[in-house]
Amino acid sequence: MLPSSGSSKSSKPPSQLTKFLVCGLGSLGQHCVAVLKDYGVAVSAIDLILPQNWEVPELPNLLDDLAIGDCRQAAILEQVKIRECRSILLVTSDERGNTEAAFAARLLNPDIRLILRSDKQNLNQLLSQNLGNFVAFEPSQLSAAAFALAALGDQTLGYFNLEGQLLRVVKYQIKPGDRWCDRWWVHGLNTRNRRILSHTANFSPLPKQFYEWEPEARVRAGDTIVYIEVASSSYSQQAKASSVKQQLHQAVRQGIWHHLKQYISQFWQWTYQYQTRRVAVLCCFTVLILVVCGTILFRWEYPEINLQDAFNATATLLLGGYGDLFGDIKPETPLSFGLQVFSLALALAGTAFIGVLYALLIDLLLTSRFHFSSRPPIPQQDHIVLIGLGRLGQRVATLLQEFKQSIAGISNTELDPGILPQMPLVVDNIVSALSKIHLENAKSAIVITEDDLENLEIGLMVHAANSDVGVIIHSYDQHFRDQVARLFPYAQVLCASALSAEVFAAAAFGENVLSLFHFNNTTVLVTEYFIETGDTLNGLMLSEVAYGYAVVPILYQHDKHESVKFMPAQETRLYVGDRLIVLATSLSLQRIERGEMAPRCWQVQIEKALNQDAVFDGANAIALISGCSLAIARKLMNNLPATLPQPLYHHQAQHLVWELSKVQVTAHLTALKDSNSV
């Protein structure tokens, strides 16, 4: 989840202003400029000194104006025409400087939108309430989720919480025998709690945008489906339950002994982590054997005594009571010489084990006394290795612990005991540390040091040590990231600055970005809209918003006093005051900002209706799904065969054909010859 940005609904700056100001041209600032220029707006920048390293090589040519100086000074802000700017992005590494510059900018331009780089969440909340039109983010928090999710190596691509409901994005490969396999069309997988984001047949290239899939495609084994779901009613939970059931059946078939050996092996590995554990287990096991043997021998030698008396005699000997049984006074029941020797052995063994017990207790007390400075042992298998524990690395580790993942860290320097105290840690040279981290049994490795080349070197070393380990590499340079990703396809290379910049840029246009995740090398933003007069979304149906701008509506609320609707119906029409949350790429947000909808390229030809009820119901379906007036729809249905004059999007038109077939109306799609028809 992204940090709170204060007030979720704030007045937007005048939309006619198309000039934006970026203060700070570090890695984040440069990427912010590049993303903003993709929106087609004018961008100016301020920095204390002229950057020596342009991570975005063409950036000097992208800037409309560049001022060298302190962005906290009114004269410098006036130099780049702050009064004409719609938003200012304060992304220097100095949080105090960012805050002071925000005050100066607001004094010069009361309507300007403030986007701040800051980790002081409480202060940010207070500033948002008092200043208004203000939002603050911390880059490591923005990008940490992408690194953590990439390291999981399972089906989960993203997760976020909306209105107390956990939503997650799942990538799932269809297997033979799955309940979806060979039984469903792709469009049939959409439900009230699920939306399909992507479907690719076996060996097909992955799409870059939503809705690049064929609705009538049959789900086959080997296909890959990406979908978002409300987790409480997830197919994945059902699949997990089914998987557990299959594992139970498999356990019965393979026999209990196989699993018992596995549990014993795991227990022995647990005792191996600390030698004292193994000593304690051996002592307990030996004492148990001696108690059983002693009880049996006493009962066998003297059948007239009961089991309790035999056990008491054995326990007395083990607790050092040899003198109580064989002192100056002879026992009433004479013992055989062999049993007396065994009794002496019991007494000696008991004395030795009591000494060991005292030693273990003292060791335990001493260990617990200094437990505050100790860390857990390195996991043996199925763990995630985190190399580099700076600000971003620590945030990633925290998220992985929240995911209940087994992790182990590597650092060149010792961490403060209060930082991630429950994380196993190896403090050593990274090359040496890799041999101590059980890399051969690890699930994945995240490399987040301060140097791109070092990250690449370590990533290659990890892959050479174990080619099955998932490798996630952090890069500060987007160009370097693209090259490495193409040359080493087994590695996931993420640029934290590029990920964060998309959120900062979207916020500059007044959008409230709630979360983000990585999907097919594209950043997807969970973005919240409040529909206002003049918005490009006002008056549109959700089907037009979805297919026209390539976004996925996942939450709709007509009024703040009404309940929210997850995965809302496509026929819902937006009005002023409505709240809408969508999944969108940066390109989609740019198109919404400019009002550039994709062309409608399909028409529906209606052939016949089987009866009069079909004519009535068909007209209702046409008006509801296409958005045309009911009068036009009834006129059309009374003059069949006919073609709906209003062009539609492919998925929208296909949906209309399906609904018409349900009410016994025959129809089919035709592509417009002029693909630019609107």
PLY file of the C-alpha trace (Angstrom):
ply
format ascii 1.0
element vertex 678
property float x
property float y
property float z
element edge 677
property int vertex1
property int vertex2
end_header
0.00 0.00 0.00
1.09 3.53 -0.66
1.34 5.94 2.22
-1.62 8.12 2.96
-1.61 11.33 0.99
-3.87 13.21 3.35
-7.20 14.35 2.02
-8.31 12.02 -0.72
-10.50 14.62 -2.30
-8.99 18.01 -2.91
-9.71 20.77 -5.32
-7.82 20.39 -8.55
-5.73 23.19 -9.98
-7.05 24.92 -13.08
-6.98 22.28 -15.81
-6.20 24.84 -18.51
-2.71 25.27 -17.07
-0.33 22.87 -18.80
2.96 23.91 -17.22
4.60 21.86 -14.48
7.65 22.49 -12.31
10.09 19.84 -11.02
12.48 20.84 -8.23
15.46 18.52 -7.93
16.98 16.72 -10.91
18.31 13.65 -9.20
17.28 10.20 -10.38
13.66 10.66 -9.29
13.40 14.20 -10.64
14.72 13.25 -14.06
12.26 10.39 -14.39
9.43 12.69 -13.29
10.30 15.10 -16.10
10.34 12.25 -18.64
6.94 10.94 -17.54
5.38 14.41 -17.49
6.60 15.09 -21.03
4.78 11.95 -22.14
1.60 13.73 -21.09
2.40 16.43 -23.63
2.82 19.30 -21.14
5.46 21.96 -20.61
7.96 21.14 -17.87
10.42 23.45 -16.14
13.01 22.46 -13.55
15.12 23.90 -10.74
18.28 22.40 -9.26
21.07 23.72 -7.06
23.73 22.69 -9.58
23.63 21.49 -13.16
23.48 17.66 -13.02
26.66 15.95 -14.18
24.92 12.67 -14.92
21.77 12.57 -17.04
20.12 9.23 -16.36
17.57 10.21 -19.00
19.97 11.19 -21.83
17.49 13.31 -23.77
16.27 15.17 -20.69
18.02 18.53 -21.33
16.08 18.77 -24.58
12.79 17.92 -22.85
12.93 20.84 -20.42
11.21 24.06 -21.46
13.13 26.00 -18.82
15.93 25.21 -16.37
16.96 27.43 -13.46
20.04 26.85 -11.32
19.49 27.91 -7.72
17.66 27.27 -4.46
14.00 26.37 -5.06
13.13 27.83 -1.64
13.89 31.33 -2.89
11.02 33.33 -4.34
13.25 34.91 -7.01
14.21 31.51 -8.41
10.58 30.39 -8.44
9.57 33.59 -10.20
12.29 32.95 -12.77
10.51 29.79 -13.97
7.09 31.54 -13.88
5.65 29.75 -10.85
2.35 31.64 -11.19
1.70 29.89 -14.51
2.35 26.39 -13.17
-0.39 23.90 -12.47
1.70 21.71 -10.13
5.11 21.67 -8.51
6.96 18.41 -7.77
9.44 18.87 -4.92
11.64 15.78 -5.17
15.03 16.79 -3.79
16.70 14.55 -1.20
16.28 17.28 1.47
12.86 16.79 3.12
13.04 20.05 5.03
14.04 21.90 1.89
11.09 20.36 0.04
8.69 21.55 2.75
10.10 25.08 2.79
9.92 25.27 -1.01
6.28 24.11 -0.85
5.46 27.03 1.45
7.22 29.49 -0.86
5.42 28.12 -3.93
1.99 28.27 -2.27
2.56 31.90 -1.22
3.38 32.85 -4.81
0.63 30.71 -6.39
-2.32 29.92 -4.06
-3.83 27.47 -6.58
-0.74 25.41 -7.33
-0.82 21.70 -6.50
1.99 20.57 -4.20
3.56 17.13 -4.63
6.19 16.52 -1.97
8.89 13.93 -1.45
8.74 13.28 2.29
8.60 10.40 4.75
7.15 12.40 7.66
3.66 10.93 7.44
2.14 12.73 10.42
3.42 16.12 9.25
2.26 15.36 5.71
-1.24 14.60 6.99
-1.36 17.87 8.91
-0.04 19.88 5.97
-2.63 18.32 3.68
-5.42 19.31 6.05
-4.16 22.87 6.43
-2.79 23.65 2.98
-5.12 21.61 0.78
-4.27 20.45 -2.75
-1.23 18.73 -1.26
0.11 15.18 -1.51
3.32 13.57 -0.24
5.07 10.31 -1.06
8.26 8.53 -0.07
9.92 6.77 -3.07
11.10 3.70 -1.16
7.56 3.04 0.04
6.19 3.45 -3.47
8.51 0.93 -5.09
9.07 -1.52 -2.21
5.85 -3.42 -2.94
6.97 -4.07 -6.54
10.26 -5.61 -5.32
8.57 -7.66 -2.59
5.91 -9.04 -4.92
8.47 -9.85 -7.60
10.40 -11.93 -5.06
7.47 -14.10 -4.06
7.83 -16.19 -7.17
4.20 -17.29 -7.02
0.95 -16.19 -8.59
0.44 -12.91 -6.75
1.36 -9.81 -8.79
-0.18 -7.22 -6.52
-2.41 -6.62 -3.54
-4.08 -3.60 -1.98
-6.86 -2.77 0.44
-9.97 -0.83 -0.61
-12.74 -0.08 1.86
-11.57 -2.86 4.16
-11.58 -5.45 1.36
-8.35 -7.05 0.21
-8.00 -7.13 -3.56
-5.23 -9.00 -5.27
-3.94 -9.47 -8.78
-3.22 -13.09 -9.68
-1.31 -14.66 -12.55
-2.46 -18.24 -13.07
-1.48 -20.86 -15.63
-4.29 -23.24 -16.53
-3.51 -26.87 -15.83
-5.24 -29.97 -17.25
-8.17 -30.86 -15.07
-8.74 -27.34 -13.72
-12.39 -26.43 -13.44
-11.89 -23.68 -16.04
-9.97 -25.82 -18.53
-11.89 -26.62 -21.77
-15.18 -25.58 -20.11
-15.25 -21.80 -20.25
-14.80 -18.94 -22.66
-12.55 -16.23 -21.33
-15.39 -13.71 -20.98
-17.26 -16.17 -18.79
-14.60 -15.88 -16.10
-15.69 -12.31 -15.30
-17.92 -12.33 -12.21
-19.15 -9.88 -9.58
-15.87 -10.39 -7.73
-13.40 -10.95 -10.56
-12.20 -9.17 -13.72
-9.94 -10.66 -16.36
-6.96 -8.42 -17.11
-5.08 -10.61 -19.58
-5.37 -13.94 -21.36
-2.61 -15.44 -23.48
-2.59 -18.80 -25.19
0.40 -21.07 -24.81
3.59 -19.46 -26.22
1.75 -16.26 -27.15
3.48 -12.93 -26.42
2.37 -11.09 -23.31
0.15 -8.02 -23.91
1.11 -4.53 -22.75
-2.42 -3.15 -22.33
-5.71 -4.39 -20.91
-8.39 -5.96 -23.16
-5.87 -7.30 -25.65
-7.55 -10.68 -25.45
-10.30 -12.41 -27.41
-13.54 -12.70 -25.38
-14.68 -15.83 -27.21
-11.41 -17.72 -26.80
-11.75 -21.07 -25.09
-9.70 -21.57 -21.92
-7.13 -24.31 -22.63
-4.42 -26.04 -20.64
-1.21 -24.00 -20.76
-3.01 -20.67 -21.12
-2.02 -17.86 -18.74
-4.71 -15.72 -17.15
-4.15 -12.57 -15.11
-7.12 -11.34 -13.10
-8.02 -9.13 -10.18
-10.33 -10.44 -7.51
-11.82 -9.63 -4.14
-9.72 -12.01 -2.08
-12.55 -13.13 0.23
-14.26 -14.88 -2.67
-11.28 -15.94 -4.67
-10.94 -18.81 -7.03
-7.39 -19.11 -5.79
-8.65 -19.99 -2.31
-10.82 -22.69 -3.84
-7.88 -23.85 -5.90
-5.75 -23.89 -2.76
-8.37 -25.95 -0.92
-8.52 -28.31 -3.88
-4.71 -28.53 -3.86
-4.71 -29.39 -0.14
-7.30 -32.09 -0.78
-5.18 -33.53 -3.57
-2.15 -33.51 -1.28
-4.07 -35.43 1.36
-5.07 -38.06 -1.19
-1.49 -38.22 -2.37
-0.30 -38.68 1.22
-2.62 -41.65 1.66
-1.41 -43.18 -1.60
2.27 -42.73 -0.79
1.88 -43.94 2.77
2.28 -42.36 6.16
5.82 -43.62 6.62
7.18 -41.39 3.84
5.75 -38.27 5.50
6.83 -39.40 8.95
10.42 -39.61 7.72
10.05 -36.13 6.25
8.84 -34.72 9.57
11.69 -36.44 11.43
14.18 -34.96 8.97
12.74 -31.47 9.43
12.84 -31.87 13.22
16.48 -33.01 13.05
17.35 -29.94 10.93
15.71 -27.76 13.59
17.87 -29.33 16.30
20.95 -28.94 14.11
20.66 -25.13 14.11
21.70 -25.09 17.79
23.95 -27.83 19.24
22.29 -27.44 22.66
18.98 -28.43 21.10
20.49 -31.69 19.85
22.07 -32.43 23.24
18.76 -31.83 25.00
16.89 -34.08 22.57
19.48 -36.88 22.95
19.34 -36.63 26.73
15.55 -36.77 26.82
15.50 -39.70 24.42
18.09 -41.62 26.48
16.29 -40.99 29.78
13.03 -42.15 28.24
14.66 -45.40 27.11
16.20 -45.96 30.56
12.86 -45.37 32.29
11.10 -47.87 30.05
13.87 -50.48 30.36
14.12 -50.06 34.15
10.37 -50.34 34.64
10.24 -53.51 32.53
13.21 -55.13 34.31
11.87 -54.46 37.82
8.44 -55.77 36.80
10.00 -58.82 35.18
12.31 -59.61 38.12
9.50 -59.25 40.69
6.09 -60.03 39.14
4.35 -59.41 42.48
4.93 -55.61 42.28
2.78 -53.45 40.03
3.91 -51.15 37.19
3.65 -48.03 39.32
6.06 -49.43 41.94
8.44 -50.51 39.18
8.33 -47.02 37.64
8.83 -45.34 41.03
11.92 -47.45 41.74
13.40 -46.55 38.30
12.65 -42.85 38.73
14.17 -42.85 42.22
17.41 -44.31 40.87
17.57 -41.80 37.97
17.12 -38.93 40.42
20.15 -40.09 42.47
18.29 -42.25 44.98
20.62 -45.25 44.85
21.49 -44.83 48.51
17.81 -44.76 49.44
17.28 -48.20 47.95
20.66 -49.83 48.66
21.97 -48.17 51.82
23.02 -49.78 55.10
19.58 -51.30 55.43
18.97 -54.17 53.06
15.75 -54.08 51.07
12.99 -56.40 52.12
13.02 -57.95 48.68
16.51 -59.21 47.73
17.70 -58.11 44.28
19.74 -60.13 41.83
23.33 -59.04 41.25
22.58 -58.08 37.62
19.67 -55.85 38.60
21.81 -54.16 41.28
24.47 -53.37 38.66
21.80 -51.99 36.32
20.41 -49.92 39.21
23.85 -48.44 39.81
24.12 -47.61 36.11
20.72 -45.90 36.30
21.84 -43.80 39.26
25.08 -42.76 37.53
23.26 -41.95 34.27
20.65 -39.94 36.18
23.35 -37.92 37.94
25.04 -37.19 34.60
21.81 -36.14 32.92
20.83 -33.89 35.81
24.19 -32.15 35.39
23.49 -31.73 31.67
20.03 -30.40 32.49
21.47 -27.77 34.83
23.99 -26.76 32.15
21.25 -26.40 29.53
19.12 -24.31 31.89
22.04 -22.00 32.65
22.76 -21.68 28.91
19.11 -20.88 28.26
19.07 -18.21 30.95
22.24 -16.62 29.63
20.92 -16.73 26.06
17.63 -15.13 27.05
19.57 -12.48 29.02
21.29 -11.33 25.83
18.47 -12.17 23.45
17.96 -8.49 22.57
21.21 -8.50 20.57
20.71 -11.85 18.81
19.07 -12.65 15.50
17.33 -15.83 14.30
19.41 -18.45 12.45
19.65 -18.48 8.65
16.74 -20.41 7.09
17.63 -23.70 5.46
15.33 -23.56 2.41
12.52 -21.72 0.58
13.70 -18.33 1.81
14.19 -14.99 0.10
17.69 -13.51 0.20
17.82 -9.72 0.48
21.19 -8.23 -0.47
21.56 -4.58 0.49
19.71 -3.14 3.49
19.48 0.56 2.85
16.22 2.47 3.14
14.57 0.64 0.25
15.96 -2.74 1.30
14.61 -2.34 4.83
11.17 -1.41 3.51
11.17 -4.47 1.23
12.19 -6.69 4.17
9.34 -5.29 6.27
6.82 -6.05 3.54
8.14 -9.59 3.08
7.78 -10.18 6.81
4.19 -8.91 6.58
3.70 -11.48 3.79
4.89 -14.13 6.29
7.88 -14.95 4.09
11.08 -16.54 5.32
13.90 -14.07 4.59
17.62 -13.62 5.20
19.64 -10.45 4.74
23.19 -9.71 3.67
24.92 -6.48 4.67
28.45 -5.13 4.55
27.95 -3.41 7.90
26.25 -4.40 11.14
22.68 -3.13 11.53
21.34 -1.57 14.68
19.72 -4.33 16.81
16.43 -2.46 16.68
16.28 -2.62 12.86
14.45 -5.71 11.67
15.34 -7.72 14.80
13.51 -10.82 13.57
15.42 -11.00 10.28
18.37 -13.42 10.02
21.44 -11.47 8.93
24.88 -12.23 7.55
27.34 -9.35 8.01
30.28 -9.95 5.71
31.72 -9.27 2.31
28.93 -10.07 -0.14
30.97 -12.66 -2.05
31.74 -14.52 1.18
28.22 -14.07 2.53
26.65 -15.80 -0.48
28.25 -19.07 0.62
26.68 -18.75 4.10
23.11 -17.95 3.10
22.05 -21.42 1.80
21.57 -19.98 -1.68
21.23 -23.46 -3.15
17.86 -23.85 -1.42
16.61 -20.25 -1.68
13.45 -19.21 -3.51
14.63 -15.84 -4.82
17.18 -13.10 -4.28
16.68 -9.33 -4.29
19.78 -7.21 -4.97
19.44 -3.60 -3.79
22.88 -2.08 -3.22
23.84 1.50 -4.03
25.60 0.71 -7.33
24.06 -0.56 -10.58
27.15 -2.50 -11.68
27.48 -4.12 -8.28
23.82 -5.12 -8.41
24.36 -6.70 -11.83
27.51 -8.48 -10.68
25.81 -9.93 -7.62
22.75 -10.92 -9.65
24.95 -12.84 -12.11
26.77 -14.53 -9.22
23.47 -15.61 -7.68
22.28 -17.04 -10.99
25.60 -18.86 -11.49
25.32 -20.38 -8.01
21.72 -21.51 -8.52
19.96 -21.01 -11.85
16.59 -21.87 -10.26
16.65 -18.87 -7.93
14.52 -15.92 -9.04
16.76 -12.85 -9.38
15.40 -9.33 -8.83
17.88 -6.53 -9.53
17.49 -2.87 -8.63
18.71 -0.29 -11.14
18.96 3.48 -10.73
19.23 4.05 -14.48
16.21 3.22 -16.66
18.35 2.90 -19.81
20.71 0.50 -18.02
17.68 -1.37 -16.71
16.28 -1.87 -20.22
19.58 -3.20 -21.53
20.07 -5.64 -18.66
16.47 -6.88 -18.91
16.95 -7.70 -22.60
20.34 -9.38 -22.18
19.46 -11.40 -19.06
15.79 -12.43 -19.39
15.92 -14.64 -16.30
16.31 -11.54 -14.12
13.63 -9.04 -13.18
15.20 -5.59 -13.30
13.26 -2.79 -11.60
14.09 0.90 -11.46
12.74 2.37 -8.22
12.95 5.94 -9.49
11.01 5.11 -12.65
8.33 3.29 -10.64
7.95 6.18 -8.21
8.04 8.84 -10.94
4.85 7.51 -12.51
3.03 8.01 -9.20
4.44 11.53 -8.73
3.49 12.48 -12.29
-0.04 11.13 -11.96
-0.46 13.01 -8.69
0.61 16.21 -10.45
-2.60 16.07 -12.49
-4.72 15.79 -9.37
-5.11 12.03 -9.42
-5.03 10.11 -6.17
-2.80 7.05 -6.66
-3.60 4.45 -4.02
-1.21 1.65 -4.96
0.81 0.18 -7.81
2.06 -3.16 -9.09
4.20 -4.45 -11.95
2.50 -6.29 -14.81
4.36 -7.53 -17.93
7.12 -4.92 -17.48
4.48 -2.19 -17.14
3.58 -0.27 -13.99
-0.13 -0.36 -13.21
-1.48 2.39 -10.93
-4.55 1.99 -8.73
-6.04 5.43 -9.27
-9.02 7.14 -7.65
-11.22 9.70 -9.44
-13.91 11.99 -8.11
-16.01 13.06 -11.08
-16.30 16.83 -11.41
-17.88 19.19 -13.91
-15.74 19.33 -17.03
-13.98 16.01 -16.37
-13.32 13.85 -19.42
-15.07 10.97 -17.62
-18.28 12.85 -16.81
-21.34 11.37 -18.55
-19.59 8.25 -19.87
-20.66 4.68 -19.25
-18.09 2.48 -17.54
-17.81 0.38 -20.71
-16.75 3.51 -22.61
-14.28 4.45 -19.87
-12.85 0.93 -19.78
-12.44 0.28 -23.50
-11.95 3.89 -24.61
-9.09 4.58 -22.18
-7.87 0.97 -21.56
-8.52 1.00 -17.81
-10.25 -1.51 -15.53
-12.94 -0.08 -13.21
-12.77 -1.97 -9.91
-14.80 0.22 -7.52
-17.74 2.60 -8.00
-19.63 4.72 -5.48
-22.48 7.01 -6.52
-22.61 8.94 -3.27
-20.41 8.92 -0.17
-23.43 7.83 1.86
-24.06 4.82 -0.40
-22.22 1.53 -0.29
-19.39 0.89 -2.72
-19.66 -1.62 -5.58
-16.66 -3.76 -6.48
-16.28 -4.78 -10.13
-19.22 -2.50 -11.12
-21.50 -3.20 -14.08
-20.28 -1.81 -17.39
-23.64 -0.11 -18.02
-23.15 2.23 -15.06
-23.02 5.88 -16.15
-20.82 8.41 -14.37
-22.13 11.71 -13.03
-20.68 14.62 -11.08
-19.91 13.54 -7.51
-19.36 9.88 -8.36
-16.25 8.10 -7.11
-14.39 5.67 -9.36
-11.24 3.59 -8.80
-9.52 2.05 -11.82
-6.43 0.09 -12.75
-4.53 2.18 -15.28
-1.14 2.48 -16.90
0.61 5.81 -17.23
-0.41 5.90 -20.90
-4.06 5.43 -19.95
-3.89 8.28 -17.43
-2.39 10.53 -20.10
-5.25 9.70 -22.46
-7.84 10.42 -19.76
-6.17 13.74 -19.02
-6.34 14.70 -22.70
-9.72 13.07 -23.36
-8.27 10.91 -26.14
-10.56 7.87 -26.40
-9.79 4.91 -28.65
-11.98 4.72 -31.78
-15.09 2.53 -31.84
-14.53 0.09 -34.68
-17.38 -2.43 -34.48
-21.06 -2.53 -35.36
-23.78 -4.98 -34.40
-26.02 -6.39 -37.14
-29.32 -7.70 -35.78
-30.90 -10.36 -37.98
-34.12 -11.53 -36.35
-36.11 -11.93 -33.15
-37.93 -15.19 -32.51
-41.04 -13.64 -30.93
-42.57 -10.37 -29.77
-41.12 -10.71 -26.27
-37.70 -10.98 -27.88
-38.33 -7.67 -29.70
-39.17 -5.95 -26.40
-36.29 -7.45 -24.39
-33.83 -6.94 -27.24
-34.59 -3.20 -27.38
-33.98 -2.93 -23.65
-30.62 -4.72 -23.97
-29.53 -2.50 -26.86
-30.37 0.72 -25.01
-28.71 -0.48 -21.81
-25.43 -1.73 -23.28
-24.87 0.62 -26.23
-26.09 3.74 -24.45
-28.43 4.81 -27.24
-31.94 6.02 -26.45
-34.70 3.50 -25.88
-36.72 5.04 -28.74
-33.92 4.33 -31.23
-33.53 0.79 -29.91
-37.29 0.03 -30.27
-37.39 1.49 -33.76
-34.41 -0.68 -34.70
-35.99 -3.87 -33.33
-39.25 -3.21 -35.20
-37.45 -3.01 -38.55
-35.31 -6.14 -38.65
-32.87 -7.02 -40.10
-31.02 -3.84 -39.29
-27.65 -2.51 -38.15
-27.18 -0.56 -34.96
-25.98 2.81 -36.27
-23.88 3.53 -33.19
-20.38 1.99 -33.42
-19.12 0.17 -30.33
-15.89 -1.17 -28.89
-15.10 -4.82 -29.57
-15.73 -6.15 -26.05
-18.79 -3.93 -25.69
-20.26 -5.12 -29.01
-19.52 -8.75 -28.16
-21.27 -8.31 -24.82
-24.34 -6.95 -26.59
-24.45 -9.95 -28.94
-24.30 -12.34 -25.97
-27.10 -10.53 -24.14
-29.27 -10.50 -27.28
-28.80 -14.22 -27.70
-30.13 -14.74 -24.16
-33.43 -13.08 -25.12
-33.67 -15.04 -28.42
-32.41 -12.32 -30.75
-29.88 -13.31 -33.42
-27.04 -10.83 -34.05
-23.40 -10.75 -35.07
-20.44 -8.33 -35.24
-18.99 -6.57 -38.25
-15.81 -4.47 -38.32
-16.11 -0.94 -39.65
-14.17 -0.30 -42.82
-13.08 3.07 -41.46
-11.24 2.16 -38.27
-11.15 5.79 -37.20
-14.90 6.03 -36.81
-15.96 7.39 -33.47
0 1
1 2
2 3
3 4
4 5
5 6
6 7
7 8
8 9
9 10
10 11
11 12
12 13
13 14
14 15
15 16
16 17
17 18
18 19
19 20
20 21
21 22
22 23
23 24
24 25
25 26
26 27
27 28
28 29
29 30
30 31
31 32
32 33
33 34
34 35
35 36
36 37
37 38
38 39
39 40
40 41
41 42
42 43
43 44
44 45
45 46
46 47
47 48
48 49
49 50
50 51
51 52
52 53
53 54
54 55
55 56
56 57
57 58
58 59
59 60
60 61
61 62
62 63
63 64
64 65
65 66
66 67
67 68
68 69
69 70
70 71
71 72
72 73
73 74
74 75
75 76
76 77
77 78
78 79
79 80
80 81
81 82
82 83
83 84
84 85
85 86
86 87
87 88
88 89
89 90
90 91
91 92
92 93
93 94
94 95
95 96
96 97
97 98
98 99
99 100
100 101
101 102
102 103
103 104
104 105
105 106
106 107
107 108
108 109
109 110
110 111
111 112
112 113
113 114
114 115
115 116
116 117
117 118
118 119
119 120
120 121
121 122
122 123
123 124
124 125
125 126
126 127
127 128
128 129
129 130
130 131
131 132
132 133
133 134
134 135
135 136
136 137
137 138
138 139
139 140
140 141
141 142
142 143
143 144
144 145
145 146
146 147
147 148
148 149
149 150
150 151
151 152
152 153
153 154
154 155
155 156
156 157
157 158
158 159
159 160
160 161
161 162
162 163
163 164
164 165
165 166
166 167
167 168
168 169
169 170
170 171
171 172
172 173
173 174
174 175
175 176
176 177
177 178
178 179
179 180
180 181
181 182
182 183
183 184
184 185
185 186
186 187
187 188
188 189
189 190
190 191
191 192
192 193
193 194
194 195
195 196
196 197
197 198
198 199
199 200
200 201
201 202
202 203
203 204
204 205
205 206
206 207
207 208
208 209
209 210
210 211
211 212
212 213
213 214
214 215
215 216
216 217
217 218
218 219
219 220
220 221
221 222
222 223
223 224
224 225
225 226
226 227
227 228
228 229
229 230
230 231
231 232
232 233
233 234
234 235
235 236
236 237
237 238
238 239
239 240
240 241
241 242
242 243
243 244
244 245
245 246
246 247
247 248
248 249
249 250
250 251
251 252
252 253
253 254
254 255
255 256
256 257
257 258
258 259
259 260
260 261
261 262
262 263
263 264
264 265
265 266
266 267
267 268
268 269
269 270
270 271
271 272
272 273
273 274
274 275
275 276
276 277
277 278
278 279
279 280
280 281
281 282
282 283
283 284
284 285
285 286
286 287
287 288
288 289
289 290
290 291
291 292
292 293
293 294
294 295
295 296
296 297
297 298
298 299
299 300
300 301
301 302
302 303
303 304
304 305
305 306
306 307
307 308
308 309
309 310
310 311
311 312
312 313
313 314
314 315
315 316
316 317
317 318
318 319
319 320
320 321
321 322
322 323
323 324
324 325
325 326
326 327
327 328
328 329
329 330
330 331
331 332
332 333
333 334
334 335
335 336
336 337
337 338
338 339
339 340
340 341
341 342
342 343
343 344
344 345
345 346
346 347
347 348
348 349
349 350
350 351
351 352
352 353
353 354
354 355
355 356
356 357
357 358
358 359
359 360
360 361
361 362
362 363
363 364
364 365
365 366
366 367
367 368
368 369
369 370
370 371
371 372
372 373
373 374
374 375
375 376
376 377
377 378
378 379
379 380
380 381
381 382
382 383
383 384
384 385
385 386
386 387
387 388
388 389
389 390
390 391
391 392
392 393
393 394
394 395
395 396
396 397
397 398
398 399
399 400
400 401
401 402
402 403
403 404
404 405
405 406
406 407
407 408
408 409
409 410
410 411
411 412
412 413
413 414
414 415
415 416
416 417
417 418
418 419
419 420
420 421
421 422
422 423
423 424
424 425
425 426
426 427
427 428
428 429
429 430
430 431
431 432
432 433
433 434
434 435
435 436
436 437
437 438
438 439
439 440
440 441
441 442
442 443
443 444
444 445
445 446
446 447
447 448
448 449
449 450
450 451
451 452
452 453
453 454
454 455
455 456
456 457
457 458
458 459
459 460
460 461
461 462
462 463
463 464
464 465
465 466
466 467
467 468
468 469
469 470
470 471
471 472
472 473
473 474
474 475
475 476
476 477
477 478
478 479
479 480
480 481
481 482
482 483
483 484
484 485
485 486
486 487
487 488
488 489
489 490
490 491
491 492
492 493
493 494
494 495
495 496
496 497
497 498
498 499
499 500
500 501
501 502
502 503
503 504
504 505
505 506
506 507
507 508
508 509
509 510
510 511
511 512
512 513
513 514
514 515
515 516
516 517
517 518
518 519
519 520
520 521
521 522
522 523
523 524
524 525
525 526
526 527
527 528
528 529
529 530
530 531
531 532
532 533
533 534
534 535
535 536
536 537
537 538
538 539
539 540
540 541
541 542
542 543
543 544
544 545
545 546
546 547
547 548
548 549
549 550
550 551
551 552
552 553
553 554
554 555
555 556
556 557
557 558
558 559
559 560
560 561
561 562
562 563
563 564
564 565
565 566
566 567
567 568
568 569
569 570
570 571
571 572
572 573
573 574
574 575
575 576
576 577
577 578
578 579
579 580
580 581
581 582
582 583
583 584
584 585
585 586
586 587
587 588
588 589
589 590
590 591
591 592
592 593
593 594
594 595
595 596
596 597
597 598
598 599
599 600
600 601
601 602
602 603
603 604
604 605
605 606
606 607
607 608
608 609
609 610
610 611
611 612
612 613
613 614
614 615
615 616
616 617
617 618
618 619
619 620
620 621
621 622
622 623
623 624
624 625
625 626
626 627
627 628
628 629
629 630
630 631
631 632
632 633
633 634
634 635
635 636
636 637
637 638
638 639
639 640
640 641
641 642
642 643
643 644
644 645
645 646
646 647
647 648
648 649
649 650
650 651
651 652
652 653
653 654
654 655
655 656
656 657
657 658
658 659
659 660
660 661
661 662
662 663
663 664
664 665
665 666
666 667
667 668
668 669
669 670
670 671
671 672
672 673
673 674
674 675
675 676
676 677
